[in-house]
Amino acid sequence: MTDSYEVFKKSVFELTKIDLNSYKERQMKRRIDSLITKHKYTTYAEYVSVLKQNKVMFDEFVTYLTINVSEFYRNPEQWQLLEKEILPSLLQKSPNIKIWSAACSTGDEPYSLVMLLSKFMPLSKIKIIATDIDKQVLDKARMGLYNIKSLKGLPQEYISKYFTAVNASTYQIADSVKACVEFRQHNLLKDPYPSGMDLIVCRNVLIYFTEEAKDVIYQKFNEALKPNGILFVGSTEQIIQPQNLGYSTLKSFFYTKS
C-alpha cells in the first residue's frame, strides 16, 4: 500500500471499534494488504472509502479481520480432561455453574460445552454465554449449520444424538442445544466483561494479540472469574508466569484464579 498504515488503523477503529494496535502488526498487516489487493485497490484510503459505503464489503472486512477458525472438540484430549476432572470439580462446588465462551466464532465451542454438560445435567438447566466481535459469525452460530469437517473431533454419540444430516456435507444442530446458548456481540478489548464466572473458555484467539493486549485480557478474565474459577485457553496459549496475572496452573491449558 502506498499510504500510511497508521492512518488506516485509526480509520478502522473509528469504523469498527477494533484496535489494530492490539494485534501483532506484521501478521495483521499482511492479511489486510492481501485482502485489499484481492479487491484491486491500491491505497488504504481508497479501501476505507469503500468500507464506509458498502455494507457487504464492510462485513467481509470485519469477518476477515477477526480470523474465525473453529471446530467442535478442538484438541479432544483437552475436552476429555474437562469432562473427567475440571467440570466434576466445579459442579461439586456449585450445581449451577456459570460459563462464558469468549470469542466463540461460529458456535462450535459453546455448543460443544452444552453437549458435554448434558452428561452431568439436563439441557433445560444449561445456560452458556457466548460472545464474539463479529456479528456475521454470531448469525451463523445461531443458525447452527455445520460442515461435516468441523465435526471430525466430536464424539459420535453427540453427532447421533444432537445433529441431523441436511445433505452429505452439512449437519444441523438440535434446537434443544441451541436454546442453551445466549449469543452476544462483544469486543474483548473495550466492552465490559460478564462477572461471577465459574469457567471461561477462550481458545486459539489471543495468539493474534500483542503481549500487552493479552495481559490486559487475561487480567480482565481474572476479574470476571469467581474465586477458584477456571480459565481454559488454547493449545498455543500457555500463560508464562501466570502468578503475575493472578492465576495458578491447574493443568496444561487450565488456570485457576488465585
C-alpha positions, -999 to +999 in steps of 0.1 A: +000+000+000+012+035-009-002+054+021+000+053+059-009+021+078-010+042+110-038+064+095-056+033+083-056+018+118-072+050+132-099+049+104-106+012+112-110+020+149-135+048+141-155+024+118-154-008+138-140-001+173-114-028+166-080-015+178-054-029+153-026-017+176-035-046+199-028-072+172+006-084+160+013-059+133+033-079+107+008-107+107-023-085+106-009-060+080+000-089+057-036-102+059-052-068+053-029-060+024-037-093+008-075-086+011-072-051-003-050-063-032-076-091-039-102-064-045-077-044-067-075-013-045-041+004-043-044+026-012-057+022+023-077+055+019-095+041-012-104+009+007-117+028+038-139+049+015-154+017+001-159+003+036-179+034+046-203+030+017-206-008+011-220-029+039-212-062+022-175-052+019-176-039+055-190-071+068-164-091+048-136-070+062-147-075+099-150-112+094-117-114+077-101-093+104-113-114+133-098-146+119-126-171+126-112-206+127-132-231+148-143-267+151-161-289+176-140-305+203-108-289+190-079-308+207-101-337+220-077-347+248-083-313+264-120-318+263-116-352+279-097-335+307-125-310+310-150-339+313-131-361+336-116-336+361-124-299+355-162-300+353-168-325+381-147-304+404-166-272+395-200-290+398-191-303+432-188-267+444-219-254+427-245-273+406-254-242+387-221-231+372-218-200+350-198-205+318-186-179+293-173-189+258-153-158+248-145-152+211-168-181+203-167-177+165-193-199+147-206-215+179-187-248+177-171-242+212-202-232+232-223-260+216-195-285+224-197-273+260-235-278+261-232-313+248-205-321+273-225-307+302-255-328+291-236-357+306-240-340+340-274-323+339-305-319+318-303-295+289-330-274+305-306-264+333-277-254+310-271-218+300-239-206+284-229-170+274-211-170+241-196-138+227-177-127+196-168-094+180-181-105+146-219-102+140-218-124+109-203-154+127-228-149+155-256-151+130-240-184+116-237-197+152-274-191+158-283-209+126-264-240+137-255-254+103-221-270+101-199-287+075-191-323+084-154-315+085-159-293+116-174-323+134-143-346+129-132-344+166-167-347+181-176-380+198-200-400+176-225-402+205-231-364+202-234-364+164-260-392+166-279-375+194-278-338+186-273-334+148-294-341+118-279-345+083-291-319+059-271-333+030-239-353+025-217-325+039-239-303+061-254-310+096-279-291+116-275-289+154-306-296+175-328-267+187-326-281+222-288-274+222-291-240+206-316-230+233-288-234+259-266-207+245-271-169+246-250-153+219-239-117+223-217-093+203-186-084+224-152-067+219-126-082+243-106-050+241-132-024+250-165-039+263-174-047+299-169-083+309-196-105+325-189-113+361-192-142+385-180-169+360-170-204+372-154-212+338-142-190+310-132-207+277-112-186+253-091-206+229-069-200+199-077-163+198-052-145+219-023-157+197-031-129+174-028-102+200+003-083+213+017-094+246+005-062+262-031-067+249-030-104+261-020-094+296-049-069+298-074-095+286-061-122+310-064-097+339-100-089+329-108-126+326-094-129+361-117-102+374-146-119+357-140-152+374-152-163+408-125-172+434-111-205+422-128-201+389-111-216+359-097-202+326-094-227+297-070-215+269-059-228+235-031-253+229-007-225+217-016-201+245+000-213+277+004-183+301+040-176+310+043-167+348+005-170+354+011-159+390+018-124+378-017-122+364-035-137+394-036-174+383-021-207+393-017-235+369-042-263+374-034-285+343-018-277+309-041-250+294-063-247+325-056-220+351-073-213+384-079-178+397-056-175+427 
